């Protein structure tokens, strides 16, 4: 009966006349079977039948049609579809993952966590930490170049604490910024093992970027003006060690230098 009432409600929402007729026919067939004299509902008294019909109609009004086993996914993607044009296959998969594993309720749970009843590794936040580590590495590497173009991405509170990052006068500031970047790398590296593909490439990228921090240390924490560059031979060695490792990781590759 619930299925019949549901399709009865959905009949008017069909995309064309043919689909609306199909839904009405399906609803009529299901309701006839539900109220058949040979069935349990057909043997109820008139007052009981009316009460069952009322409760069933209220329940059907709460239904949300979805082919996903995780609540809300189809509705959310439908909004994206209508607002941004047809979704490509790759974007659809990405948005599905974000909805199921990235979007959290006020209680901190994701849709996948509520469905499976267990916590899952927080790949999204770890990958975000890795992205912030890359960004902070860029900032400390490009201090002089950015300043020449009228840009400065160091927080004003950090400058107030350690002073302006002038060449030869920024060791304390860079020590602080490098420590923060390293902490973000440590938080983010755990996301690489959770990737379905591209783990080797991401691990190498993280190792190469983190090596910039080590080069800043080797060159005396900004003693000289200019952009810090990791020597080509060191980058090539890092890549070679990474490729030869059966299970490469940024930590492993960096330790080999």
TARA-V909858 format. One record per pair of residues at least 24 apart in sequence whose ideal C-beta (glycine too) atoms are under 10 Angstrom apart, sorted by the first residue. I is the first residue (numbers start at 1). GAP is how many residues later the second one is. If there is no record, write none. Layout:
BEGIN
[[I GAP] [I GAP]]
END
This chain:
BEGIN
[[1 29] [1 30] [1 32] [1 33] [1 34] [1 38] [1 40] [1 51] [1 52] [1 55] [1 56] [1 58] [1 59] [2 28] [2 32] [2 54] [2 55] [2 57] [2 58] [2 61] [3 24] [3 27] [3 28] [3 30] [3 31] [3 57] [3 60] [4 24] [4 25] [4 26] [4 27] [4 28] [4 29] [4 30] [4 31] [4 52] [4 56] [5 25] [5 26] [5 29] [5 48] [5 51] [5 52] [5 53] [5 54] [5 55] [5 56] [5 58] [6 24] [6 50] [6 51] [6 53] [6 54] [6 55] [6 57] [6 59] [7 24] [7 53] [8 49] [8 52] [9 48] [9 51] [9 52] [9 54] [10 50] [10 53] [10 55] [13 52] [68 28] [68 31] [68 32] [68 43] [68 47] [69 31] [69 42] [69 43] [69 46] [69 47] [70 26] [70 29] [70 30] [70 31] [70 40] [70 41] [70 42] [70 43] [70 44] [70 45] [70 46] [71 28] [71 29] [71 40] [71 43] [71 44] [72 27] [72 28] [72 31] [72 39] [73 26] [73 27] [73 30] [73 38] [74 25] [75 24] [76 27] [76 35] [93 103] [97 26] [97 27] [97 99] [98 26] [101 93] [102 25] [102 26] [120 74] [121 69] [121 70] [121 72] [121 73] [122 68] [122 69] [122 72] [123 67] [123 68] [123 69] [123 70] [123 71] [123 72] [123 73] [124 67] [124 70] [125 62] [125 63] [125 66] [126 58] [126 61] [126 62] [126 63] [126 64] [126 65] [126 66] [126 67] [126 68] [127 60] [127 61] [127 63] [127 64] [127 65] [127 67] [127 68] [127 75] [128 56] [128 59] [128 60] [128 63] [129 54] [129 55] [129 56] [129 57] [129 58] [129 59] [129 60] [129 61] [129 62] [130 54] [130 55] [130 56] [130 57] [130 58] [130 59] [130 60] [130 61] [130 62] [130 72] [130 75] [130 76] [130 79] [130 120] [131 53] [131 57] [131 60] [132 48] [132 49] [132 52] [132 53] [132 55] [132 56] [133 47] [133 48] [133 49] [133 50] [133 51] [133 52] [133 53] [133 54] [133 55] [133 56] [133 73] [133 76] [133 77] [133 80] [134 47] [134 50] [134 51] [134 54] [134 71] [134 72] [134 75] [134 76] [134 78] [135 46] [135 49] [135 74] [136 41] [136 42] [136 44] [136 45] [136 46] [136 47] [136 48] [136 49] [136 73] [136 77] [137 40] [137 41] [137 44] [137 45] [137 47] [137 48] [137 69] [137 71] [137 72] [137 73] [137 74] [137 75] [137 76] [137 79] [137 91] [138 43] [138 71] [138 74] [139 38] [139 42] [140 25] [140 30] [140 33] [140 34] [140 36] [140 37] [140 38] [140 40] [140 41] [140 72] [140 73] [140 76] [140 81] [140 82] [140 88] [141 68] [141 71] [141 72] [141 74] [141 75] [141 81] [141 86] [141 87] [141 88] [141 89] [142 85] [142 86] [143 24] [143 27] [143 30] [143 31] [143 34] [143 73] [143 79] [143 82] [143 83] [143 84] [143 85] [144 26] [144 78] [144 80] [144 81] [144 82] [144 83] [144 84] [145 80] [145 81] [145 82] [146 81] [147 78] [148 77] [165 57] [166 56] [166 59] [167 53] [167 55] [167 56] [167 57] [167 58] [167 59] [168 52] [168 53] [168 54] [168 55] [168 56] [168 57] [169 53] [169 54] [170 51] [170 52] [170 53] [171 46] [171 49] [171 50] [171 51] [171 52] [172 49] [173 48] [173 49] [174 39] [174 42] [174 43] [174 46] [174 47] [174 48] [175 41] [175 42] [175 46] [177 36] [177 39] [177 44] [178 32] [178 34] [178 35] [178 36] [178 38] [178 39] [178 43] [179 34] [181 28] [181 29] [181 31] [181 32] [181 35] [182 28] [182 31] [182 32] [185 24] [185 25] [185 28] [185 65] [185 66] [185 69] [186 64] [186 65] [188 62] [189 60] [189 61] [189 62] [192 56] [192 57] [192 58] [193 54] [193 56] [199 48] [199 49] [199 50] [200 42] [200 43] [200 45] [200 47] [200 48] [200 49] [201 41] [201 47] [202 48] [203 39] [203 42] [203 44] [203 45] [203 46] [203 47] [203 48] [203 49] [203 50] [204 34] [204 35] [204 37] [204 38] [204 39] [204 44] [204 45] [204 46] [204 49] [205 45] [206 43] [206 44] [206 45] [206 47] [206 48] [207 28] [207 31] [207 32] [207 34] [207 35] [207 41] [207 42] [207 43] [207 44] [207 45] [207 46] [207 47] [207 48] [207 49] [207 50] [208 26] [208 27] [208 30] [208 31] [208 34] [208 42] [208 45] [208 46] [209 41] [210 28] [210 40] [210 41] [210 43] [210 44] [211 24] [211 27] [211 39] [211 42] [211 43] [211 46] [213 41] [214 40] [214 43] [230 27]]
END
